């Protein structure tokens, strides 16, 4: 059976157990596919990459919301209004 691996770096679960930080470092800032019996079990994503991914997803959501509201009429308000 073939599996799509979405990273350039892979490691086995055994390698991850032996040296977790070394496994993360091997990805050089990018995710590492952790393999179980030569099939991807999960992706080990460094914190910086994970934060960037969440920021990007939030930006996509905000852009979609802005696009959806672009055709709505504008209502001007003052902060001092009751």
Protein Blocks (a to p, Z undefined) as FASTA:
>chain_A
ZZddfbfbdcdfklmmmmmmlmmmmnnopacdddeehiafbdcddfklmmmmmmmmmmmm
mmmmmmmmmmpccddddfkbZZ
